[in-house]
């Protein structure tokens, strides 16, 4: 069973840190990915479309996404915890805050409200773990 673990990081520096930590912990480098142009790819790997749009919005606002493909639940839980320790954000709570700012829940190219404004209005970004998703493509093949 292949599982995708996705973490929204506050900025690219945090994404690099967790990427190195995952590699140091034994996760294969080729199974660790960063962001940019990935809504369809996340969706294909099991991430619900509304959450894929939220990840894209987070990147647009200066964040960074790290995803790792793992082989079992134990590795998925380990990756999710490591992402949390390296500052992963709660993507659902972030999306709720962005919607209160006027974001419509879909990726668009309009200028975003900067992260500093989010912090002033809603307080610090909410902390969370990496989120675990079943790979939709592999599930379909097995059926």
N, C-alpha and C positions, 0 to 999 in steps of 0.2 A: 504494500500500500504506500503510495506517495502522497505526502501532505505538504502544503505550502504554508509557511509561517511568514506573516507580513507585519512589519513594524513601521509606524510613522514616527520619524525622528524629528526633533525640533529644527535641526539644521544639518547641512552636509558634513560638518565636522563630527557630529554625533553618529551619523551614518557610517563614516569611515571607521570610527572607533569600534562600533558593534560589528562591522564587517571583519575587522582584524580579530576581534575577540572570538567570533564564530569560527573563523579559520584556525585560530590557535587552539580552540576546543575540539578540533577534529572534523568539523564540517567541511566538505569538499568545496574548494574555491569556485569550481564551475557550477555549483548548485546555489551560489550566493549571487544575488543580482541587485542592482540599484534601480533608479527611476528613469523617467522621461519617455513619453509616448507609450504608456503601458496600460491604459484602461482596458482595451480588448484582451491583452495578455493576462491581466489579473483576473478578468471575468472568466476567461478560458480555463484558468487554474482553480476556479471554485469560489472566487471572491464575488459576493453579490454586486450587481451593477451599481447600486446606489453607494456602496462602500468604495468601489473602484473610483467613482466620481469624487468621493470625499478625499481619497488618497491623492488624486490629481489636483484637487483644490489645495490640499496641504502643501504640495510641491510648489504650486503657483504662489503660495504665500511665504515661500522661503524654506520650507521643510524639505525633508528627503525621505524616501522610502527604501527600506531594505527588505528583501524577500529571500527566503532560503527554502529549498526543496529538500525534504527529509523523508526517510523511509518508514518511520513508525511513530506511534503516539509518544513514546518516551523521548525520542529525539525532538519531536515537535514541542513538547513541554519544556525541554531543556533550552531550546532556541527561544521560545517565548519568554522564559524567565531571564535569559541573558539580554534580550532586547529591553526588558523592563529595567534591568540593572543599569543599562546604558542610556536610559532616558526616553524609552518609547512612550508615545502619547496615546491616550484613549481616543481613537479615531471617531467613535460615535459621539462622544461629548464634544470634541472639537467641531464636528459637523453641526451639532445643535447650536453651538455658539456662533458659528459662521452664518447659520440660517437666521439667527436673531439679528445679525448685522445686515441681512438682506440677500445673502447668497441663496439661490433657488434650488440647490441640490444637484445641479448639473454642471459639468465642466464648461467654462466659457472663457473667452480671451479678454474679458474686461479687467481693468486694473483691480487688484485685490486691496482690501484694507490690510495694512501692514500688521505684522505680528505684535509690534509694540502697542498698537491701538487695541488689539484683542486683549492684551494683558491689562491695559488700563481699564477697559470696560468690564471684563469678565474675571479678572484675576489671573493667576498663573495658569499656563496650559495644563489640562488634566493629564495625570500620569496613568499609564496603562501597561499591559503586557503586549507582546507580539500576538497577533490574532491568528488562529489556526483555521485553515480552510482545506476541505477535501478537494482533490484535483478532479474537476468535473470531467475532463477528457478521459482520464483513466477509469473513472466510475462508469462511464457510458460504455467503454470497451468491454468491461467485465460483465455487464448485464446481458 
